[in-house]
Amino acid sequence: MSVRVRPTHCGLDAAIEVISGKWKVVILWALSDSHRRFGELRRLIGVSEKVLFQHLRELEADGIVRREASEDLPMRVEYSLTDRGQALNDALKPLGAWGREYLPARAVPVPVPRDS
């Protein structure tokens, strides 16, 4: 959901609106240090193509992510953070530090093998 569509009541409300969604903060983290192609993001994050595409479009509409398509064949599309996206990522770093310090580490679930 774009911030421009829904009125906000304060700055925090606007920020939460931009990062709402299960994968948006993870996408910001994945783009924090470099440009990434769609497939690379998908493998790194472990999310479906549909959900990743939807979240990237929303982040692009909010001015957080930049989509760059090359004219070479095969066509390459890379995603990166805009200046606004980098500023948002920087603003989220203290929140991440708080989470590491005050919340217990969760055990990573181990995949259960399926019977064939």
C-alpha angles and dihedrals in degrees: 000000000000120000088224091064100050121050114236129214100209141357093268091053090053092049093048090049090056095049097038112124131074097262107032097090089047090051089052090051092049092051095043096097106027151000112277135195120234095253092047091052091048093052093043095050100033098224132135120268091242095054094043092049091049094049093045090052091050092048090048091050089052092051094247100111130041120212115206121187121192122219092221122106121275089040114237123204119195130184127209139163120269119221087266090051092050090050090051091049090051090050091052095053095082089050089054091048090051091051093050092049102042108027123070116247112258120228112248109241114243114226113247113227114242122231110243 
